[in-house]
Amino acid sequence: MKRVAISTLGCKTNQFESAAMIEQLKAAGYLVVPFTEPSDIYIVNSCTVTARTDAETRRLIRRARRLNPESRIIATGCYAQVAPGELEKMPELDCVLGNQEKQNITVLLESTEHLVSDISSISLAEPLKLTSFAEHARAFLQIQNGCNSFCTYCIVPYARGRSRSVRPDDIMQGVRDLAANGFKEIVLTGIHLGAYGLDLGTPMTLTALVRQIDDEYIVPRLRIGSVEPNEVSEELLSLMSRSKSICPHLHLPLQSGSDSVLNRMGRPYSSDLFRDLMGKISSAMPDAFIGADVIAGFLGETETEFEETVQLCENLPFSDLHVFPYSSRPGTKAASMPGHLQDRVVTERAARLRGIAKLKKAAFLERFAGKELKVLVQGYNEKSGFCKGLSRNYISTSFSGEKSLVNEEVSIMITSCNGEVCSG
């Protein structure tokens, strides 16, 4: 059996697609091994959100060549899609495949030609099939791909193409397949989840799809990926608050708390809309985990504009923040816009926001000391005798247990929290 190893960078959509490629490869007779081991074939499923992730892709390619000088090395994913010419120049690389080519990875794996389709011309979502996943308890399910927003800082629409939705029947079958294979939690993923269904012959909404899955109660736990703030409807919040299966957890790409910065970013909402939404979420689901993405040091961000973001982040009930220092991404509108800040300023602002995030997360976790949480057990450490798991509201936990509890949902009493993990 030929050995193949895959390394995945970036978002949950990429993680889903890597899992689907692994499933294809195993079915075709390949032996899948860790990326750290010698392999006959290495695949780097790349991300291109920042120049830093591009550099990480190149580093992994060189690492693979050192692991086995005789191996075949393939780059796919978003970096391969938007800048195939850059990767083709790498002497360590044998083949560049675009995002669409992942559909036929077993056929193209040993191709001698680079192949990157024009993803902007693709109008139908043909999701990779997946019935298993590396995690034994949770699985991602891709329901949408692409984005039509073209925010000034973002390369994703060029890497993923136009927004396109998976047919509801295919999604329902995907949920059933994963549930039949023992998964207790399914995470719905996409590039622009809030746009789900708008492109279908018979349009539908993300809320309608989630309700359909919830009504059938196919899986005990259903989690929704990142949703744009202006696309979280009161109908969706009401559904989540009543549901037995939908996890009380939302991730919102805020990006900035300053209206003038949001305008330069091309974001379609205001800070007031965001404040109002946070109030609605907290009212509907008081114990919900609310995460957000924030960009520090965007073009022309003044001290006053940055303070507006700081104040918003401090005053709203976030559970955590993912902070991204702004870096120019060639190919985006922002790359040619004026107002780039000094690296030192961007780094300092990102550090300050991360400090706020740390305090927010610690405070959120502390709320649950002395309370019971339902936890899906994801693993067991035989040396320590401790299980690790994830609560419905996205709290990582550690507690004394047994191996037989893996992939079961159990109630545990939280005794303490260290800012990142709760013990019970």
VMD Tcl script that draws the C-alpha trace (Angstrom):
set ca {
  {0.00 0.00 0.00}
  {1.26 3.46 -0.85}
  {1.46 5.80 2.12}
  {-0.12 9.27 1.95}
  {-0.03 12.08 4.53}
  {-2.18 15.23 4.67}
  {-1.51 18.47 6.54}
  {-4.40 20.93 6.85}
  {-4.22 24.68 7.39}
  {-7.07 27.10 8.01}
  {-10.80 26.86 8.51}
  {-13.27 24.11 9.36}
  {-14.23 23.88 5.67}
  {-10.65 22.87 4.89}
  {-10.70 20.39 7.77}
  {-13.90 18.86 6.40}
  {-12.39 18.61 2.91}
  {-9.22 16.98 4.23}
  {-11.30 14.41 6.09}
  {-13.26 13.72 2.90}
  {-10.04 13.32 0.88}
  {-8.72 10.91 3.51}
  {-11.90 8.86 3.18}
  {-11.49 8.79 -0.62}
  {-7.84 7.77 -0.35}
  {-8.51 4.96 2.11}
  {-11.25 3.61 -0.16}
  {-8.78 3.65 -3.06}
  {-6.30 1.53 -1.10}
  {-3.88 4.13 0.25}
  {-2.50 3.93 3.79}
  {-2.95 7.31 5.50}
  {-0.10 8.17 7.91}
  {0.70 11.25 10.05}
  {2.39 14.13 8.22}
  {5.37 13.82 10.57}
  {6.23 10.36 9.23}
  {7.96 9.27 6.00}
  {5.35 8.92 3.26}
  {5.19 8.20 -0.46}
  {2.86 11.15 -1.05}
  {2.36 14.36 0.94}
  {-0.65 16.65 0.46}
  {-0.69 20.18 1.90}
  {-4.26 21.53 2.06}
  {-3.40 25.21 2.19}
  {-4.97 28.38 3.56}
  {-4.33 31.85 2.14}
  {-6.09 34.22 4.53}
  {-2.79 35.96 5.34}
  {0.74 36.09 3.97}
  {1.72 34.19 7.12}
  {-0.42 31.18 6.18}
  {1.10 31.23 2.68}
  {4.55 31.04 4.30}
  {3.39 28.15 6.49}
  {2.30 26.22 3.38}
  {5.74 26.68 1.83}
  {7.39 25.59 5.08}
  {5.32 22.38 5.19}
  {6.21 21.59 1.58}
  {9.93 21.91 2.34}
  {9.49 19.84 5.49}
  {7.82 17.06 3.52}
  {10.71 16.99 1.06}
  {13.16 16.59 3.94}
  {11.11 13.76 5.44}
  {11.30 11.79 2.19}
  {13.42 13.18 -0.69}
  {11.80 10.60 -3.02}
  {8.20 11.43 -2.13}
  {5.57 13.07 -4.30}
  {4.38 16.43 -2.89}
  {1.07 18.08 -3.79}
  {-0.34 21.47 -2.79}
  {-4.07 22.08 -2.88}
  {-6.47 24.41 -1.08}
  {-6.90 28.18 -1.15}
  {-3.25 29.26 -1.64}
  {-2.97 26.80 -4.51}
  {-6.19 28.23 -5.96}
  {-5.27 31.94 -5.93}
  {-1.51 31.80 -6.52}
  {-0.63 28.56 -8.32}
  {2.25 30.27 -10.11}
  {4.03 31.02 -6.83}
  {3.84 27.39 -5.74}
  {4.79 25.99 -9.15}
  {8.16 27.74 -8.78}
  {9.01 25.68 -5.71}
  {11.50 22.94 -6.67}
  {10.22 20.75 -3.81}
  {6.69 20.63 -5.22}
  {5.45 18.13 -7.81}
  {1.85 19.19 -8.41}
  {-0.57 22.06 -7.71}
  {-4.31 21.28 -7.56}
  {-7.11 23.81 -7.02}
  {-10.00 23.58 -4.58}
  {-12.35 22.03 -7.14}
  {-9.80 19.34 -7.93}
  {-10.17 17.93 -4.40}
  {-13.29 16.18 -5.76}
  {-11.06 13.85 -7.78}
  {-8.04 13.58 -5.52}
  {-7.55 9.84 -6.04}
  {-7.52 10.29 -9.84}
  {-5.25 13.36 -9.82}
  {-2.95 12.28 -6.99}
  {-0.22 11.10 -9.33}
  {-0.92 13.52 -12.18}
  {2.14 15.09 -13.80}
  {0.25 18.32 -14.58}
  {-0.77 21.27 -12.44}
  {-4.54 21.68 -12.55}
  {-6.44 24.66 -11.11}
  {-9.99 25.24 -12.38}
  {-11.56 28.69 -12.69}
  {-13.52 28.54 -9.46}
  {-15.44 31.75 -10.20}
  {-17.30 29.95 -12.98}
  {-18.60 27.15 -10.73}
  {-22.24 27.66 -9.76}
  {-23.18 24.33 -8.15}
  {-22.08 23.07 -4.75}
  {-20.87 19.51 -5.07}
  {-19.68 18.65 -1.57}
  {-17.09 16.02 -0.95}
  {-18.72 12.93 0.51}
  {-17.86 12.12 4.11}
  {-19.16 9.46 6.48}
  {-16.28 9.39 8.99}
  {-13.97 11.86 10.68}
  {-10.66 11.94 12.56}
  {-12.47 12.90 15.76}
  {-14.56 10.05 17.10}
  {-17.32 12.14 18.64}
  {-17.70 15.32 16.54}
  {-17.81 15.74 12.76}
  {-17.96 18.74 10.44}
  {-20.45 18.85 7.58}
  {-20.00 21.30 4.73}
  {-23.34 22.81 3.69}
  {-22.16 25.85 1.72}
  {-19.09 27.10 -0.13}
  {-17.89 30.39 -1.57}
  {-18.73 34.02 -0.79}
  {-20.14 37.00 -2.70}
  {-19.23 39.69 -0.16}
  {-15.74 40.77 -1.32}
  {-14.77 42.57 1.90}
  {-11.77 44.76 1.13}
  {-9.29 42.75 3.23}
  {-10.43 39.26 2.21}
  {-9.07 36.92 -0.47}
  {-11.58 34.13 0.23}
  {-14.08 34.93 -2.62}
  {-11.20 34.53 -5.08}
  {-10.12 31.25 -3.49}
  {-13.57 29.72 -3.00}
  {-15.70 31.24 -5.77}
  {-19.28 32.43 -5.59}
  {-21.64 31.43 -2.79}
  {-23.29 28.10 -3.52}
  {-25.37 25.86 -1.31}
  {-25.53 22.10 -0.93}
  {-28.99 20.69 -1.66}
  {-31.04 20.12 1.52}
  {-31.62 16.46 0.67}
  {-27.86 15.91 0.37}
  {-27.28 17.64 3.70}
  {-29.92 15.55 5.44}
  {-28.36 12.40 4.04}
  {-24.94 13.58 5.20}
  {-26.27 14.13 8.72}
  {-27.87 10.66 8.70}
  {-24.65 9.02 7.46}
  {-22.53 10.66 10.14}
  {-25.07 9.85 12.86}
  {-25.23 6.23 11.68}
  {-21.47 6.04 12.04}
  {-21.67 7.02 15.68}
  {-21.08 10.76 15.72}
  {-22.91 12.51 18.54}
  {-22.22 16.07 17.40}
  {-22.25 17.58 13.90}
  {-20.90 21.05 13.15}
  {-22.44 22.76 10.11}
  {-19.68 24.56 8.22}
  {-19.38 26.87 5.25}
  {-17.58 29.97 4.04}
  {-20.68 32.21 4.29}
  {-23.26 30.21 6.24}
  {-25.78 33.03 6.42}
  {-26.09 32.99 2.63}
  {-27.15 29.34 2.70}
  {-30.04 28.54 0.36}
  {-30.28 31.88 -1.44}
  {-28.89 30.37 -4.66}
  {-31.04 27.22 -4.68}
  {-33.77 26.71 -7.30}
  {-36.26 26.87 -4.46}
  {-34.65 29.36 -2.08}
  {-34.49 28.56 1.62}
  {-32.71 29.93 4.67}
  {-30.12 28.67 7.12}
  {-32.80 28.78 9.81}
  {-35.14 26.58 7.74}
  {-32.38 24.04 7.18}
  {-31.39 23.96 10.84}
  {-35.04 23.55 11.83}
  {-35.38 20.58 9.45}
  {-32.37 18.84 11.01}
  {-33.56 19.70 14.52}
  {-37.10 18.44 13.89}
  {-35.85 15.01 12.85}
  {-33.51 14.86 15.87}
  {-31.06 12.73 13.91}
  {-28.09 13.67 16.06}
  {-28.05 14.63 19.78}
  {-25.94 17.74 19.25}
  {-25.96 20.16 16.34}
  {-23.56 23.11 16.25}
  {-23.64 26.06 13.84}
  {-20.41 27.52 12.50}
  {-19.57 31.20 12.04}
  {-22.51 33.42 10.98}
  {-22.36 37.07 9.87}
  {-23.85 39.45 12.50}
  {-26.42 40.88 10.09}
  {-27.60 37.36 9.20}
  {-28.41 36.08 12.69}
  {-32.20 36.37 12.70}
  {-34.50 36.50 15.70}
  {-36.13 33.40 14.22}
  {-32.82 31.53 14.41}
  {-32.21 32.65 18.00}
  {-35.71 31.57 18.98}
  {-35.16 28.16 17.40}
  {-31.81 27.74 19.16}
  {-33.25 28.72 22.54}
  {-36.03 26.09 22.31}
  {-34.05 23.26 20.75}
  {-32.90 20.10 22.53}
  {-30.12 19.50 20.00}
  {-28.81 22.89 18.79}
  {-25.85 23.93 20.94}
  {-25.99 27.40 22.56}
  {-22.90 28.66 20.78}
  {-22.40 31.35 18.14}
  {-19.28 32.70 16.48}
  {-19.61 36.16 14.93}
  {-17.08 37.87 12.63}
  {-17.16 41.33 14.24}
  {-13.79 42.54 12.80}
  {-14.05 46.05 14.30}
  {-16.08 48.03 16.78}
  {-15.62 51.26 14.82}
  {-18.21 52.18 12.19}
  {-15.66 54.07 10.09}
  {-13.32 51.06 10.05}
  {-16.20 48.71 9.25}
  {-17.03 50.96 6.31}
  {-13.44 50.79 4.99}
  {-13.55 47.03 5.40}
  {-16.74 46.81 3.33}
  {-18.66 45.20 6.19}
  {-22.49 45.45 5.86}
  {-23.44 46.32 9.45}
  {-22.79 48.87 12.19}
  {-21.53 48.64 15.75}
  {-25.05 49.48 16.96}
  {-26.47 46.48 15.08}
  {-23.83 44.32 16.71}
  {-24.60 45.64 20.21}
  {-28.28 45.00 19.65}
  {-27.59 41.46 18.43}
  {-25.43 40.63 21.46}
  {-28.29 41.71 23.72}
  {-30.72 39.48 21.85}
  {-28.40 36.46 22.03}
  {-27.83 36.92 25.77}
  {-31.55 37.30 26.36}
  {-32.47 34.20 24.32}
  {-29.60 32.02 25.62}
  {-28.07 33.38 28.84}
  {-25.42 30.64 29.02}
  {-24.43 30.74 25.33}
  {-20.79 30.89 24.33}
  {-20.37 33.93 22.07}
  {-17.07 34.14 20.22}
  {-15.97 36.76 17.70}
  {-13.24 37.54 15.19}
  {-11.52 40.93 15.50}
  {-8.89 42.46 13.23}
  {-6.32 44.71 14.91}
  {-4.63 47.56 13.06}
  {-6.65 47.72 9.86}
  {-5.74 50.35 7.28}
  {-5.82 53.86 8.68}
  {-7.12 52.74 12.07}
  {-6.66 55.75 14.33}
  {-6.16 55.63 18.07}
  {-9.77 56.78 18.48}
  {-11.11 54.07 16.15}
  {-9.10 51.42 17.96}
  {-10.45 52.60 21.32}
  {-13.98 52.23 19.93}
  {-13.20 48.55 19.28}
  {-11.64 48.17 22.74}
  {-14.68 49.69 24.44}
  {-17.12 47.52 22.50}
  {-15.15 44.35 23.29}
  {-14.89 45.23 26.97}
  {-18.54 46.17 27.36}
  {-20.24 43.29 25.52}
  {-20.68 39.74 26.94}
  {-18.17 37.93 24.75}
  {-16.92 34.51 25.84}
  {-13.77 34.72 23.73}
  {-12.18 36.71 20.89}
  {-10.06 35.48 17.99}
  {-7.69 38.37 17.32}
  {-5.99 38.74 13.96}
  {-3.26 41.35 13.40}
  {-3.99 42.93 10.02}
  {-1.51 42.07 7.30}
  {-1.81 43.07 3.68}
  {-2.97 40.25 1.40}
  {-1.98 40.71 -2.29}
  {-5.00 40.43 -4.56}
  {-7.41 42.18 -2.19}
  {-8.75 45.72 -2.56}
  {-7.16 46.73 0.74}
  {-3.68 45.82 -0.51}
  {-3.68 48.90 -2.75}
  {-5.41 51.21 -0.25}
  {-3.43 53.81 1.74}
  {-2.99 53.91 5.49}
  {-0.91 50.85 6.37}
  {0.16 51.02 10.01}
  {3.58 50.24 11.43}
  {4.01 46.58 12.39}
  {4.78 47.64 15.96}
  {1.43 49.43 16.29}
  {-0.50 46.48 14.86}
  {1.28 44.05 17.20}
  {0.61 46.22 20.26}
  {-3.07 46.58 19.43}
  {-3.47 42.85 18.84}
  {-1.81 42.14 22.20}
  {-4.20 44.48 23.98}
  {-7.24 42.82 22.41}
  {-5.87 39.38 23.30}
  {-5.57 40.55 26.89}
  {-9.26 41.47 26.85}
  {-10.08 38.09 25.30}
  {-8.21 36.26 28.06}
  {-10.15 38.09 30.77}
  {-13.46 37.54 28.97}
  {-12.91 33.81 28.61}
  {-11.79 33.36 32.22}
  {-14.83 35.26 33.48}
  {-17.18 33.22 31.29}
  {-15.77 29.91 32.51}
  {-15.86 30.96 36.16}
  {-19.63 31.44 35.88}
  {-20.03 27.67 35.71}
  {-18.05 26.71 38.81}
  {-20.37 24.70 41.03}
  {-22.80 24.01 38.18}
  {-23.54 20.92 36.10}
  {-22.71 20.80 32.40}
  {-23.54 18.20 29.78}
  {-20.25 17.16 28.22}
  {-19.51 15.07 25.14}
  {-16.49 12.94 26.05}
  {-13.85 13.19 23.31}
  {-10.93 11.32 24.80}
  {-9.43 9.44 27.74}
  {-5.88 9.54 29.12}
  {-5.00 6.13 30.54}
  {-2.03 7.47 32.52}
  {-3.97 10.16 34.37}
  {-7.38 8.47 34.36}
  {-8.95 11.71 33.14}
  {-11.44 12.28 30.36}
  {-11.57 15.39 28.21}
  {-14.76 16.70 26.70}
  {-16.71 19.64 25.34}
  {-19.89 21.09 26.81}
  {-22.84 22.16 24.70}
  {-21.83 25.77 25.26}
  {-18.28 25.12 24.03}
  {-16.39 24.76 27.31}
  {-13.43 22.39 27.31}
  {-13.49 20.17 30.36}
  {-11.32 17.65 32.16}
  {-12.62 15.17 34.74}
  {-11.95 11.78 36.31}
  {-13.62 9.03 34.33}
  {-13.28 5.84 32.33}
  {-12.43 4.97 28.74}
  {-15.94 3.57 28.22}
  {-17.31 7.13 28.46}
  {-15.67 8.22 25.19}
  {-18.32 9.39 22.70}
  {-20.96 9.53 25.43}
  {-22.64 12.68 26.74}
  {-22.38 12.84 30.52}
  {-23.28 15.37 33.21}
  {-20.37 16.63 35.27}
  {-20.12 19.07 38.16}
  {-17.64 21.87 37.46}
  {-15.29 22.39 40.42}
  {-12.70 24.84 39.07}
  {-11.50 26.69 35.96}
  {-8.02 27.86 34.92}
  {-8.97 30.37 32.23}
  {-8.91 27.82 29.41}
  {-10.33 24.54 30.73}
  {-12.82 23.66 33.46}
  {-12.22 20.73 35.79}
  {-14.99 18.63 37.25}
}
mol new
graphics top color blue
foreach p $ca { graphics top sphere $p radius 0.5 }
foreach p [lrange $ca 0 end-1] q [lrange $ca 1 end] { graphics top cylinder $p $q radius 0.2 }
display resetview
